[in-house]
């Protein structure tokens, strides 16, 4: 690689990134937020379970803003997009310059709760319906971009997150990559998802991508750790070590033996490290589950939002210089260098540059606590 070009990349990238982001997305730069309530995001269903509230910074003229879709908790049989944690999260990030949306999704009906809590196939189905619905919401925004971009978002910068069951939904939406990832014994869960229209689901807006650029989990977890693989999206999670509703390590959901296993922050992030997924965790020693639904009344919730903002910031397109050339070839990593151009191994929490045999350079930050 040309030495002058390498010098330019190493020393001027931070300056250009700062200019490109124009001071947005870290601090609250807007004082008020406009909320568009009860937007129906499905072109198949028209009901309260397929509505969302959209939050937009008041007076903002930007047209390429990152989007965060936030998912409420409630154990898959309760909760609503208007919960205080959803409102506080969405308003806070809208004031930073993001567009945000709090979404409803299909829930287990009240008369079926007892059956749901004792049958794994029904538990899988509830999670898969939720992921199906939120994927339709993601596609709604990309469909809107193709039809005028009324919300002024960047379709290449969409993040999904949630608290408790919402975090579980966000994680499984992103990290179940293929129907074949799901078990066929002792229950045929592949058949369950196929009956819902496959992994993309049955909630509509087909023809547009449901891919996301990162996952935010407040007290969420994953059913199967190896669903996290090297091709997966960056992960931020916050959780208390005494959480038994979604186990900080691995254990049955809701602390009930009849509920599917969920593995929380204590197990997800070592797996993410092992496969090379960008990740960061915020750990609250001795804390249980309640902080994640308390909203701004909880200092832990506000700390989690601050850490989320710091995690997302380097991932935004305004900070992302992913390549220097347009050469198309089979890329192979030659070496990793630090800001001074010194060859190094992976170091957490600092910018590193991955140099490939085709002349391209990728700026990466491997985050963890």
C-alpha positions, -999 to 999 in steps of 0.1 A, spaced: 0 0 0 12 35 -8 28 49 24 13 84 20 -21 69 16 -17 48 48 -5 80 66 -36 98 53 -59 71 65 -44 67 99 -42 104 109 -70 121 91 -99 95 94 -109 107 129 -111 143 117 -133 135 87 -155 112 109 -160 141 133 -169 165 105 -192 139 88 -212 133 120 -215 170 126 -217 166 164 -248 144 162 -257 110 178 -237 112 211 -252 141 230 -288 154 231 -287 183 206 -324 187 202 -347 200 230 -380 184 218 -393 155 198 -422 151 175 -441 118 179 -463 102 153 -485 77 171 -502 45 160 -486 40 126 -496 7 111 -465 -10 98 -480 -41 83 -496 -43 49 -512 -76 59 -525 -69 94 -544 -39 106 -546 -40 144 -530 -27 175 -504 -55 175 -490 -41 143 -487 -4 153 -457 17 162 -450 52 175 -423 71 156 -401 97 173 -384 124 152 -361 152 165 -381 185 164 -368 209 138 -342 186 123 -337 189 86 -314 159 81 -326 133 57 -302 104 63 -306 97 100 -299 63 116 -330 45 129 -334 25 161 -365 2 165 -371 -5 202 -392 -34 214 -411 -35 246 -409 -63 272 -437 -83 289 -428 -120 287 -445 -123 253 -479 -121 268 -480 -85 281 -466 -50 275 -471 -22 250 -452 3 229 -462 31 253 -443 17 283 -421 42 300 -388 26 291 -398 26 254 -408 62 255 -377 73 275 -354 53 252 -370 66 220 -371 103 231 -336 103 244 -321 89 211 -344 112 190 -329 142 209 -295 129 199 -305 130 162 -318 95 156 -352 85 143 -367 60 167 -397 38 168 -414 18 196 -433 -12 181 -461 -35 192 -461 -71 181 -483 -102 185 -486 -115 221 -499 -147 236 -535 -143 244 -545 -142 281 -565 -175 279 -534 -193 265 -508 -181 290 -508 -213 311 -503 -234 280 -476 -211 267 -456 -213 299 -455 -251 298 -450 -259 261 -418 -252 243 -433 -252 208 -457 -224 219 -428 -204 233 -408 -208 201 -439 -197 182 -443 -166 203 -407 -155 198 -409 -162 161 -441 -143 157 -425 -113 174 -394 -114 152 -417 -118 122 -436 -86 131 -405 -65 139 -389 -76 106 -420 -63 89 -415 -30 107 -379 -28 95 -391 -35 59 -418 -8 64 -391 19 68 -370 6 38 -402 5 17 -409 41 28 -374 51 17 -382 38 -18 -414 59 -17 -401 93 -7 -384 87 26 -410 105 47 -390 99 79 -356 109 66 -337 77 76 -306 61 62 -317 26 51 -281 14 56 -281 23 93 -309 5 111 -305 -9 146 -329 -30 166 -332 -33 204 -354 -38 233 -358 -46 270 -365 -81 285 -387 -99 260 -379 -71 236 -342 -77 239 -349 -114 234 -368 -106 202 -341 -83 189 -314 -109 194 -333 -137 177 -343 -115 149 -307 -108 141 -290 -140 150 -312 -168 136 -298 -168 101 -314 -198 86 -344 -221 92 -319 -249 95 -306 -233 127 -338 -243 144 -343 -278 159 -364 -306 145 -363 -328 176 -379 -333 201 -401 -306 185 -401 -296 149 -396 -259 152 -386 -256 116 -421 -266 107 -434 -239 131 -414 -211 114 -423 -224 79 -460 -221 89 -453 -185 97 -439 -178 63 -403 -186 70 -379 -164 89 -391 -133 71 -426 -140 85 -461 -133 75 -465 -96 85 -459 -82 51 -438 -55 32 -420 -83 14 -395 -74 -12 -375 -52 12 -346 -62 34 -351 -69 72 -313 -68 78 -301 -47 108 -267 -31 115 -266 -39 152 -285 -52 182 -292 -36 216 -303 -58 245 -314 -46 279 -317 -77 300 -323 -100 270 -308 -134 261 -304 -160 234 -317 -195 233 -287 -211 216 -253 -196 219 -238 -209 186 -264 -189 167 -239 -161 173 -214 -166 145 -186 -146 128 -210 -131 102 -233 -116 128 -241 -80 136 -225 -60 165 -241 -66 199 -245 -43 229 -261 -57 260 -267 -45 296 -278 -68 324 -276 -74 361 -257 -104 374 -286 -114 397 -312 -115 369 -332 -147 370 -360 -136 347 -336 -137 318 -306 -155 333 -274 -136 333 -256 -168 324 -279 -196 311 -311 -208 327 -348 -213 320 -367 -181 312 -388 -165 339 -369 -188 363 -394 -215 355 -382 -250 346 -409 -254 319 -396 -224 299 -369 -225 272 -334 -217 282 -320 -182 277 -284 -173 279 -277 -137 289 -249 -112 289 -225 -134 309 -225 -161 281 -233 -141 250 -203 -119 251 -177 -146 255 -193 -163 225 -192 -130 206 -155 -126 214 -148 -162 203 -163 -157 169 -151 -121 164 -184 -102 166 -180 -66 177 -196 -64 211 -197 -45 244 -214 -54 276 -225 -33 306 -227 -54 338 -246 -43 369 -232 -64 398 -259 -78 421 -288 -63 401 -319 -82 391 -343 -76 362 -364 -46 372 -340 -18 361 -346 -25 324 -383 -15 325 -380 14 348 -370 41 322 -352 72 332 -363 69 369 -335 43 371 -299 55 369 -290 21 356 -313 26 326 -298 60 318 -263 45 321 -273 18 297 -286 44 272 -253 63 275 -233 32 269 -255 23 240 -249 57 224 -211 52 228 -213 18 213 -233 28 183 -214 59 174 -184 43 158 -207 20 138 -226 48 121 -219 55 84 -206 90 92 -178 73 111 -172 44 89 -145 43 63 -147 7 52 -125 7 21 -101 29 1 -102 13 -33 -129 -2 -55 -108 -32 -64 -129 -63 -66 -111 -95 -57 -109 -123 -31 -98 -104 -1 -73 -118 24 -62 -101 56 -25 -92 54 -21 -75 88 -37 -53 114 -21 -20 124 -28 6 151 -31 44 147 7 47 144 9 21 117 24 -5 139 14 -41 133 -6 -55 161 -31 -82 172 -67 -74 181 -69 -48 209 -102 -39 224 -117 -4 226 -92 13 202 -94 19 164 -75 -6 144 -70 -9 106 -73 -42 88 -52 -42 56 -61 -66 28 -43 -80 -2 -65 -61 -26 -54 -27 -12 -85 -21 9 -85 -10 45 -113 -15 70 -114 5 102 -127 -16 131 -132 -12 168 -135 -43 189 -155 -33 219 -158 -51 252 -156 -44 289 
